[in-house]
């Protein structure tokens, strides 16, 4: 499917998942050479296909999340669908699913059934609350996870309500952790032969736990100090100055998480007296007086353009950056030099621009080959050529709505 010399070339992934978390995870694997066969219900396609924005009735969400994958249709709830699914799993390395816990078991496609046909298969399960616990059988979307994990509570300004993110943060973060888990399991299976029997295992990913794990020291802080984090707006609870500062024509971001960088900042604004000022002499004191420090810095930035602020700050080795929108990103030299936006083939539009794969590997880089394909685009390729169904059997299954 993709060009040679990619790190996951030869890895076969059967993707029963839909929506964002599982889709984003398997897209990353496909970006780096895995053969991802993604399965949708014949009558009820992946909901992302109906998410705006649209161009020529095509969801650009699906074009993005579905890239580099082969698309087939299959009704897993039918007996014929189960049999075909098990045949697909026979030579798979990874299987992804994101149904409510118990659904795959009800269809006869739980871990035991999958490992009966392929003992080495690794099953990655993504769900709202994980496969165990009192909430495991509850449905869950990323929005719920963003509140449940503690993330929404600390996001926003102190005098306002908790704030949800403008992106599908929980789903996308869970997708990243799902890839981590899959790679950990593959490493244990293939590169530690002295520690494994070669059998597969289950990777259990909830939507809330990856976000919860990003709170690096909150558990330890509550354990020792019984301190509950609160919303701090653009301030960082552990370092100052840090935030967004207005200029005459926009905004900049600034972070000074070390003493040396703080001193560079105040030198840039010609306020070296602040180095020995008792209110700001140490990081602890700066955190206590962050509002006042921000007022001093912003009084300086508001008299200058964004370009002038960035140039002056960078000349003093301060750590600053602009606040970009997507139009700014398209014009930025850093993004362009690193090919952060690339062009891929597309069935509908001919070509389509997309974010380049991350991370960048010097020897075996990822590649965005094609955008998300139409529903069932690869049915004949997979069912007739790989599973060797007869034309008669294929037609029967199609007519009965199994594929």
C-alpha positions in Angstrom: 0.0 0.0 0.0 2.7 2.5 1.0 6.2 3.0 0.0 9.0 0.7 1.2 11.2 1.2 4.2 8.6 2.2 6.8 9.0 1.0 10.4 5.7 -0.9 10.6 5.8 -2.4 7.1 4.4 -5.9 7.3 2.3 -5.2 10.5 -1.3 -6.2 9.9 -4.0 -4.3 11.8 -7.7 -5.2 11.8 -9.6 -2.1 13.0 -13.1 -2.7 14.4 -13.1 0.7 16.1 -14.9 3.9 14.9 -15.0 7.6 15.7 -11.9 9.4 17.0 -9.8 7.5 19.6 -9.4 4.2 17.8 -9.4 5.9 14.4 -6.6 8.2 15.3 -4.6 5.4 16.8 -4.8 3.2 13.7 -4.2 6.2 11.4 -0.9 6.7 13.2 0.0 3.0 12.6 -1.0 3.3 9.0 1.1 6.5 8.6 4.2 4.4 9.5 3.5 1.5 7.2 1.0 -0.8 8.9 -1.6 -2.4 6.7 -4.8 -1.2 8.5 -8.1 -2.7 7.4 -10.8 -0.7 9.0 -14.3 -2.2 9.2 -17.6 -0.4 9.1 -21.2 -1.6 9.4 -22.7 -1.8 5.9 -25.7 0.3 6.9 -24.2 2.5 9.6 -20.9 3.9 8.6 -18.4 5.4 10.9 -20.1 8.5 12.4 -17.1 10.6 11.4 -18.3 10.4 7.8 -21.3 12.6 8.8 -19.3 15.2 10.8 -18.8 18.7 9.3 -17.1 20.4 7.7 -18.0 19.1 4.3 -16.7 19.7 0.8 -18.7 18.2 -2.0 -20.6 16.3 0.6 -17.4 14.7 1.8 -16.5 14.9 5.5 -13.1 16.4 5.9 -12.9 14.7 9.3 -13.1 11.3 7.7 -10.6 12.3 5.0 -8.2 13.0 7.8 -8.8 10.2 10.3 -9.4 7.6 7.6 -6.1 8.3 5.7 -3.8 5.4 4.6 -6.4 2.7 5.6 -8.2 0.1 3.6 -12.0 0.3 4.1 -14.3 -2.6 4.1 -17.9 -3.2 5.4 -19.0 -6.1 7.6 -21.9 -6.6 10.0 -20.2 -8.2 13.0 -23.4 -9.0 14.8 -24.3 -11.7 12.2 -23.0 -15.3 12.2 -21.5 -14.9 8.8 -20.0 -11.6 9.8 -18.4 -13.2 12.9 -16.9 -16.0 10.8 -15.4 -13.5 8.3 -14.1 -11.3 11.2 -12.3 -14.3 12.7 -10.8 -15.1 9.3 -9.5 -11.6 9.1 -8.0 -12.0 12.6 -6.2 -15.2 11.7 -3.1 -13.4 10.3 -3.5 -10.1 12.2 -0.9 -8.7 14.6 -3.2 -6.1 16.2 -6.9 -5.8 16.5 -8.5 -2.6 17.7 -12.1 -2.2 19.0 -14.0 0.6 20.8 -17.4 -0.9 21.5 -19.0 -0.7 24.9 -17.4 -3.5 27.1 -19.2 -6.8 26.6 -20.3 -6.1 23.0 -17.5 -8.1 21.3 -18.1 -11.0 23.7 -21.8 -10.9 22.8 -20.9 -11.3 19.2 -18.5 -14.2 19.9 -15.5 -11.9 19.2 -14.0 -11.5 22.6 -10.4 -12.0 23.5 -10.7 -15.8 24.0 -12.4 -16.2 20.6 -9.8 -14.1 18.8 -6.9 -15.9 20.4 -8.5 -19.3 19.5 -7.9 -18.5 15.9 -4.7 -16.5 16.5 -2.9 -17.1 19.8 -0.4 -14.2 19.2 -3.0 -11.5 18.4 -2.9 -8.3 20.5 -6.3 -6.8 21.2 -6.4 -3.1 21.9 -9.7 -2.1 23.5 -10.8 1.5 23.8 -13.8 2.4 25.9 -15.1 5.2 28.1 -14.2 3.8 31.4 -12.1 0.7 30.7 -13.1 -2.9 30.8 -13.4 -3.1 34.6 -14.8 -1.1 37.4 -18.4 0.0 38.4 -18.7 2.3 35.4 -17.2 0.0 32.8 -20.6 -0.8 31.2 -21.5 2.8 30.8 -21.1 4.5 27.4 -18.5 7.3 27.3 -17.4 10.0 25.0 -14.4 12.2 25.2 -16.4 15.1 26.7 -17.3 13.0 29.7 -13.7 11.9 30.1 -12.5 15.5 30.1 -14.7 16.2 33.1 -14.2 12.9 34.9 -10.4 12.9 34.6 -10.1 16.3 36.4 -9.0 18.1 33.3 -12.0 20.4 32.8 -11.9 21.4 36.5 -8.4 23.0 36.2 -9.0 24.4 32.7 -10.1 28.0 32.4 -10.1 31.1 34.5 -10.7 31.3 38.3 -13.8 33.4 38.1 -15.4 31.3 35.3 -16.9 27.8 34.9 -14.8 24.8 34.0 -13.8 24.9 30.4 -13.9 22.0 27.8 -11.2 22.0 25.1 -12.0 23.0 21.5 -10.5 19.8 20.2 -11.3 16.1 20.9 -8.6 16.1 23.5 -9.6 13.0 25.4 -10.1 10.9 22.3 -6.9 12.0 20.6 -4.9 11.5 23.8 -6.4 8.0 24.3 -5.4 7.3 20.7 -1.8 8.1 21.4 -1.8 5.9 24.5 -3.4 3.1 22.5 -0.5 3.2 20.1 1.9 3.2 23.0 0.2 0.2 24.5 0.2 -1.7 21.2 3.9 -1.0 20.7 4.7 -2.1 24.3 2.9 -5.4 23.8 4.5 -6.0 20.4 7.9 -5.3 21.9 7.3 -7.8 24.7 6.1 -10.4 22.2 8.7 -10.1 19.6 11.9 -8.6 21.1 11.9 -10.2 24.5 11.7 -13.9 23.7 13.3 -14.9 27.0 10.4 -13.2 28.8 7.4 -14.3 26.8 5.5 -17.3 25.4 4.7 -15.4 22.2 1.0 -15.2 23.0 -1.0 -12.1 22.6 -2.5 -9.9 25.3 -5.2 -7.3 25.9 -4.4 -3.6 26.0 -7.1 -1.9 28.0 -7.5 1.9 27.2 -10.1 4.1 28.8 -10.8 7.6 27.6 -10.3 9.2 31.0 -7.1 7.5 32.2 -4.7 9.0 29.6 -5.8 12.5 30.5 -5.6 11.7 34.2 -2.1 10.4 33.7 -1.0 13.8 32.3 -1.4 15.4 35.8 2.2 14.8 36.6 2.3 15.7 40.3 -1.3 16.2 41.4 -1.7 12.8 43.1 1.5 13.2 45.0 0.5 16.8 46.0 -2.9 15.7 47.2 -1.4 12.8 49.1 1.1 14.9 51.0 -0.6 18.3 51.1 -4.3 17.6 50.5 -4.2 20.4 48.0 -6.8 20.5 45.2 -5.7 22.3 42.0 -7.9 25.2 40.8 -8.2 27.0 37.6 -5.4 29.5 37.0 -6.2 30.9 33.5 -3.0 31.3 31.6 -0.8 31.1 34.7 1.1 28.0 35.5 0.6 26.9 39.1 4.3 26.1 39.5 6.2 28.6 37.4 6.1 32.3 36.5 6.0 34.3 34.4 4.0 32.2 32.0 1.1 33.3 29.8 -0.3 35.1 26.8 0.6 38.8 26.4 -1.1 41.4 24.2 0.8 43.4 21.6 -0.3 46.3 19.4 -1.4 43.8 16.7 -1.9 40.5 18.3 -0.6 38.2 21.1 2.5 36.4 22.1 3.2 33.5 24.4 6.0 33.6 27.0 7.3 31.1 29.5 10.2 31.6 31.9 10.3 28.3 33.9 13.9 28.8 35.2 15.8 31.7 36.9 18.1 32.3 33.9 15.2 32.6 31.5 13.3 35.0 33.8 16.4 37.2 34.0 16.6 37.2 30.2 13.0 38.4 30.1 13.4 41.3 32.4 16.6 42.3 30.7 14.7 42.3 27.4 12.1 44.7 28.8 14.8 46.8 30.4 13.7 46.1 34.0 16.8 44.4 35.5 15.7 45.9 38.8 13.1 43.1 39.0 15.9 40.5 39.4 16.5 41.5 43.0 13.0 42.7 43.7 11.9 40.6 46.7 8.4 40.1 45.1 10.1 38.3 42.1 13.5 37.2 43.3 12.6 33.4 43.4 10.2 31.3 41.4 8.1 30.7 44.5 7.7 34.5 45.0 7.0 35.0 41.3 4.2 32.5 41.4 2.7 34.3 44.4 2.9 37.6 42.5 2.2 36.4 39.0 -0.6 38.9 38.3 1.6 41.8 39.2 4.5 40.4 37.1 2.2 39.9 34.1 1.0 43.5 34.4 4.6 44.8 34.2 5.5 42.6 31.2 2.3 43.3 29.3 2.7 47.1 29.9 5.9 46.7 27.8 4.4 44.3 25.1 1.3 46.4 24.6 3.5 49.3 23.3 5.1 47.1 20.6 4.1 45.0 17.6 4.2 41.2 17.8 7.3 41.1 15.5 9.1 43.7 17.6 8.4 41.8 20.8 9.5 38.5 19.4 12.7 40.0 17.9 13.7 41.8 21.1 12.8 38.9 23.4 14.6 36.4 21.2 17.7 38.6 21.1 17.9 38.3 24.9 17.3 34.5 24.6 13.9 34.6 26.2 11.4 31.9 25.2 8.5 33.4 23.3 6.3 32.6 20.4 3.4 34.0 18.4 -0.3 33.0 18.8 -1.2 31.5 15.4 -4.4 30.5 13.7 -4.4 28.0 10.8 -3.9 30.7 8.2 -0.8 31.9 10.0 0.5 28.3 10.2 0.2 28.0 6.4 2.5 31.0 5.9 5.1 30.2 8.6 8.6 29.3 7.5 9.2 26.8 10.4 6.1 24.8 9.4 7.0 24.9 5.7 10.7 24.0 6.2 9.7 20.9 8.2 6.9 19.9 5.8 4.4 19.9 8.6 1.7 20.1 5.9 1.9 17.7 3.0 -0.2 16.7 0.1 -1.8 13.2 -0.4 -3.9 11.6 -3.0 -7.7 11.6 -2.7 -10.5 9.8 -4.5 -12.8 12.8 -4.5 -10.5 15.9 -4.8 -7.5 14.5 -6.6 -5.2 15.7 -3.9 -5.7 17.0 -0.3 -3.4 18.7 2.1 -3.0 17.1 5.6 -0.7 17.2 8.6 2.5 15.2 8.1 3.1 12.1 10.2 4.6 12.7 13.7 7.3 11.9 14.9 9.9 12.4 12.2 12.2 9.4 11.7 15.4 9.9 9.8 15.7 6.4 8.4 12.1 5.2 8.1 9.8 8.2 8.0 6.0 8.0 7.9 4.0 9.0 4.9 0.5 10.3 4.1 -0.4 8.3 1.0 -4.1 8.8 0.5 -7.1 10.4 2.3 -9.9 8.4 3.8 -11.6 6.2 1.2 -15.3 5.7 0.4 -17.2 3.2 2.5 -16.5 -0.4 1.4 -13.9 0.8 -1.2 -11.7 -2.3 -0.6 -14.4 -4.9 -0.2 -13.5 -6.9 -3.3 -9.8 -6.5 -2.6 -10.1 -8.0 0.9 -13.0 -10.5 0.6 -12.2 -11.9 -2.9 -8.5 -11.6 -3.2 -7.3 -12.1 0.4 -10.0 -14.2 2.0 -10.7 -16.0 -1.3 -14.5 -15.9 -1.0 -16.1 -17.0 -4.2 -18.0 -14.5 -6.3 -21.2 -16.3 -5.5 -20.5 -16.1 -1.7 -19.5 -12.5 -2.0 -22.7 -11.6 -3.8 -24.8 -13.5 -1.3 -23.3 -11.7 1.7 -23.7 -8.4 0.0 -27.3 -9.1 -0.9 -28.0 -10.1 2.7 -26.4 -7.0 4.1 -23.5 -8.8 5.8 -21.0 -6.9 3.8 
